Amino acid sequence: MGEFLNNNSAVILIGVLLIALGWYAWDYRRSKRALAVFAAVAIVIVGGYAGARHGPSDVGTLAEVDAVLASGVPVVLEVYSDN
């Protein structure tokens, strides 16, 4: 269970936040401003999460990693472990 929570913590947090914001917007549903703010926040959160997702690695071997690091341009290195 702990591994599930760790791997999906962002999705769980987004869900809880959207439920709380939705509840607030529902309580003040007569206010178009509250509904507009809820919609905007939901779009930003979901869009930010979708944009932050990453795809497959750009490099496949250590030689390619060394070449990218030696190229002289800034590099973002993400280390991930399934353990």
KOLRO-574605 format. One record per residue: x, y, z of N, C-alpha, C, O in turn. Coordinates in steps of 0.05 Angstrom, whole numbers, padded with zeros to 5 digits, always signed. Layout:
<atoms>
XYZXYZXYZXYZ...
</atoms>
This chain:
<atoms>
+00016-00024+00000+00000+00000+00000+00017+00025+00000+00011+00045-00013+00040+00024+00015+00057+00047+00016+00069+00054-00011+00073+00077-00018+00076+00033-00026+00088+00037-00053+00067+00050-00071+00074+00068-00087+00042+00041-00070+00021+00053-00086+00018+00083-00079+00016+00099-00098+00017+00089-00054+00015+00117-00046+00039+00134-00055+00035+00157-00063+00062+00122-00053+00086+00137-00061+00086+00142-00092+00093+00164-00100+00079+00122-00107+00079+00125-00136+00057+00143-00147+00060+00154-00168+00035+00145-00132+00012+00160-00142+00005+00183-00124-00018+00193-00124+00024+00193-00108+00018+00215-00089+00009+00240-00103-00008+00254-00093+00020+00246-00126+00012+00271-00140-00017+00269-00150-00032+00288-00147-00025+00246-00160-00052+00242-00169-00072+00243-00146-00093+00255-00148-00064+00231-00124-00081+00231-00100-00084+00260-00089-00107+00268-00083-00062+00274-00088-00063+00302-00078-00080+00320-00096-00096+00336-00087-00077+00316-00123-00093+00332-00142-00123+00325-00138-00140+00343-00138-00129+00299-00135-00157+00291-00131-00169+00304-00106-00191+00314-00106-00154+00303-00084-00164+00314-00058-00168+00344-00061-00188+00355-00052-00149+00358-00074-00150+00387-00078-00174+00394-00096-00189+00413-00090-00178+00379-00117-00201+00385-00135-00228+00380-00121-00247+00394-00126-00229+00359-00105-00253+00354-00089-00259+00377-00070-00282+00386-00068-00238+00386-00056-00242+00408-00037-00250+00434-00051-00268+00448-00042-00237+00439-00074-00244+00463-00089-00272+00461-00101-00287+00480-00102-00279+00437-00110-00306+00432-00121-00327+00436-00100-00349+00447-00106-00321+00426-00076-00341+00429-00054-00345+00459-00048-00368+00467-00045-00323+00474-00047-00325+00502-00042-00341+00516-00064-00358+00533-00059-00335+00509-00089-00349+00522-00112-00378+00514-00111-00395+00530-00119-00385+00490-00103-00413+00481-00102-00428+00497-00080-00451+00504-00084-00415+00502-00057-00427+00517-00036-00433+00546-00045-00453+00558-00037-00416+00557-00062-00419+00584-00072-00425+00584-00101-00415+00601-00116-00442+00565-00110-00447+00562-00139-00463+00586-00151-00465+00588-00175-00474+00602-00134-00488+00625-00145-00468+00646-00155-00475+00664-00170-00444+00643-00146-00423+00662-00154-00408+00651-00178-00395+00630-00176-00412+00664-00200-00398+00656-00224-00367+00659-00221-00352+00645-00234-00360+00677-00204-00331+00681-00200-00319+00657-00186-00297+00648-00194-00332+00645-00166-00322+00622-00153-00320+00598-00172-00301+00583-00171-00340+00595-00189-00339+00573-00208-00317+00577-00229-00304+00558-00237-00313+00602-00237-00291+00608-00256-00264+00603-00244-00246+00593-00257-00261+00611-00219-00235+00606-00205-00231+00576-00202-00208+00566-00207-00251+00561-00195-00249+00531-00193-00241+00520-00220-00222+00503-00221-00254+00528-00241-00247+00517-00267-00219+00524-00275-00205+00507-00286-00210+00548-00270-00183+00557-00277-00162+00541-00261-00142+00532-00272-00167+00538-00235-00148+00523-00219-00147+00494-00227-00125+00482-00228-00170+00482-00233-00171+00454-00242-00155+00451-00268-00140+00431-00272-00159+00469-00287-00144+00468-00312-00114+00471-00308-00099+00456-00321-00106+00489-00291-00078+00493-00286-00065+00469-00273-00043+00460-00280-00079+00457-00253-00068+00434-00238-00066+00410-00257-00045+00397-00258-00087+00404-00271-00087+00381-00289-00067+00385-00312-00053+00367-00319-00067+00409-00323-00048+00415-00344-00019+00414-00335-00002+00404-00349-00014+00424-00311+00013+00423-00300+00022+00394-00295+00045+00388-00300+00004+00378-00285+00011+00350-00280+00016+00336-00307+00035+00320-00310-00001+00341-00326+00002+00328-00352+00028+00337-00366+00042+00321-00379+00035+00363-00363+00059+00373-00375+00084+00364-00361+00106+00363-00373+00082+00357-00335+00106+00349-00320+00112+00319-00324+00133+00310-00317+00093+00305-00336+00098+00276-00341+00121+00274-00361+00124+00290-00379+00137+00253-00358+00159+00250-00376+00156+00225-00392+00141+00206-00385+00169+00224-00414+00168+00201-00432+00192+00183-00428+00205+00183-00407+00198+00168-00449+00221+00151-00447+00247+00167-00447+00248+00190-00453+00268+00153-00438+00294+00166-00436+00305+00176-00463+00300+00163-00484+00319+00198-00463+00331+00208-00487+00357+00194-00494+00367+00196-00516+00368+00180-00474+00393+00166-00478+00390+00136-00471+00374+00130-00454+00405+00119-00485+00402+00091-00480+00427+00078-00469+00426+00055-00458+00450+00091-00471+00475+00079-00461+00491+00099-00445+00485+00123-00446+00510+00090-00430+00527+00108-00415+00544+00126-00433+00550+00148-00426+00551+00116-00456+00567+00132-00475+00550+00156-00484+00561+00178-00487+00524+00152-00489+00507+00175-00496+00504+00194-00473+00503+00219-00478+00503+00184-00449+00502+00202-00425+00527+00219-00424+00526+00243-00420+00550+00206-00427+00575+00221-00426+00576+00242-00448+00587+00264-00444+00566+00236-00472+00566+00255-00494+00549+00279-00488+00556+00301-00494+00525+00274-00477+00507+00296-00470+00519+00313-00448+00518+00338-00450+00531+00301-00428+00543+00316-00406+00567+00332-00416+00572+00354-00405+00582+00322-00435+00605+00336-00445+00599+00357-00466+00616+00372-00475+00573+00359-00474+00566+00378-00496+00567+00407-00487+00568+00425-00505+00567+00413-00461+00570+00440-00452+00543+00455-00449+00543+00479-00444+00521+00441-00452+00495+00454-00448+00483+00443-00422+00490+00421-00413+00466+00459-00408+00454+00450-00383+00438+00424-00388+00425+00421-00408+00440+00406-00368+00427+00380-00370+00411+00376-00344+00421+00381-00322+00387+00366-00347+00371+00358-00324+00373+00328-00322+00366+00314-00341+00382+00318-00300+00386+00289-00296+00366+00279-00275+00366+00289-00253+00349+00261-00283+00330+00249-00264+00337+00220-00260+00340+00204-00278+00341+00214-00234+00347+00187-00226+00323+00174-00214+00310+00186-00196+00315+00151-00224+00290+00138-00215+00297+00109-00209+00312+00096-00222+00285+00099-00188+00288+00071-00180+00261+00059-00174+00244+00072-00162+00257+00035-00182+00232+00021-00176+00232+00007-00148+00213-00005-00140+00254+00009-00134+00257-00005-00108+00243+00011-00087+00243+00002-00064
</atoms>
